[in-house]
Amino acid sequence: MLTSKLYVVNSIDLISSIQRLPKVLAFPPIEAKFAMTICASSKEGNQIIANNLNREDGDWGYSHDLYTSMHAALTPGSGLDGMNRIMIQNIAHSLNGLKPPGGQVMEIKLGEWSRHEITMATTNSVYGRCNPFKDPKVEKAF
């Protein structure tokens, strides 16, 4: 990202124009470069991510499937409500655990605690019982 230009668009009219020209200024290539760089995917993984990136060959490919599944999961409704409910329950459980027994004093590192609890709450709502972030090594690597 340090060798790339970044443009911030904050004009409603300009945003609308950009959204009408998805082939000229498209998010999938940016998303793919981010995924390839940050996730350090293999050569084969990078090929899968880059395959049919801008949907030139139809509505299929990693980018299309990722967007479709994320959009469906994050659209207002029962699915998103369920994810939010799980996150809130996780945070409430964590907050309840902060009360030390017998009026003792408990000291925590707020930044580390917040990062851990928010990571666990959000990933628990996405992955459920199979949450890979429950492994401290995975969470730390993130």
Solvent accessible surface area in square Angstrom, and as a share of the most:
residue,aa,sasa,rsa
1,M,141,0.63
2,L,180,0.90
3,T,137,0.79
4,S,49,0.32
5,K,164,0.69
6,L,128,0.64
7,Y,165,0.63
8,V,124,0.71
9,V,46,0.27
10,N,134,0.69
11,S,50,0.32
12,I,137,0.69
13,D,114,0.59
14,L,93,0.46
15,I,60,0.30
16,S,41,0.26
17,S,42,0.27
18,I,43,0.22
19,Q,133,0.59
20,R,168,0.61
21,L,96,0.48
22,P,80,0.50
23,K,134,0.57
24,V,118,0.68
25,L,95,0.47
26,A,19,0.14
27,F,132,0.55
28,P,30,0.19
29,P,48,0.30
30,I,92,0.47
31,E,40,0.18
32,A,5,0.04
33,K,117,0.50
34,F,125,0.52
35,A,16,0.13
36,M,50,0.22
37,T,92,0.54
38,I,111,0.56
39,C,92,0.55
40,A,84,0.65
41,S,36,0.23
42,S,66,0.42
43,K,149,0.63
44,E,112,0.50
45,G,18,0.17
46,N,42,0.22
47,Q,107,0.47
48,I,110,0.56
49,I,17,0.09
50,A,46,0.36
51,N,79,0.40
52,N,13,0.07
53,L,31,0.15
54,N,42,0.22
55,R,85,0.31
56,E,117,0.52
57,D,106,0.55
58,G,33,0.32
59,D,102,0.53
60,W,109,0.38
61,G,13,0.12
62,Y,86,0.33
63,S,4,0.03
64,H,33,0.15
65,D,82,0.43
66,L,50,0.25
67,Y,127,0.48
68,T,69,0.40
69,S,66,0.42
70,M,96,0.43
71,H,105,0.47
72,A,73,0.56
73,A,44,0.34
74,L,88,0.44
75,T,58,0.34
76,P,116,0.73
77,G,35,0.34
78,S,102,0.66
79,G,48,0.46
80,L,40,0.20
81,D,72,0.37
82,G,18,0.17
83,M,35,0.16
84,N,57,0.29
85,R,133,0.49
86,I,67,0.34
87,M,45,0.20
88,I,119,0.60
89,Q,105,0.47
90,N,39,0.20
91,I,50,0.25
92,A,45,0.35
93,H,143,0.64
94,S,19,0.12
95,L,94,0.47
96,N,113,0.58
97,G,53,0.51
98,L,47,0.23
99,K,171,0.72
100,P,26,0.16
101,P,103,0.65
102,G,84,0.81
103,G,73,0.70
104,Q,120,0.54
105,V,145,0.83
106,M,89,0.40
107,E,166,0.75
108,I,67,0.34
109,K,143,0.61
110,L,119,0.59
111,G,52,0.50
112,E,92,0.41
113,W,52,0.18
114,S,33,0.21
115,R,159,0.58
116,H,75,0.33
117,E,26,0.12
118,I,102,0.52
119,T,16,0.09
120,M,26,0.12
121,A,2,0.02
122,T,50,0.29
123,T,17,0.10
124,N,25,0.13
125,S,12,0.08
126,V,92,0.53
127,Y,108,0.41
128,G,33,0.32
129,R,226,0.83
130,C,114,0.68
131,N,7,0.04
132,P,57,0.36
133,F,25,0.10
134,K,109,0.46
135,D,64,0.33
136,P,101,0.63
137,K,162,0.69
138,V,55,0.31
139,E,38,0.17
140,K,178,0.75
141,A,90,0.70
142,F,171,0.71
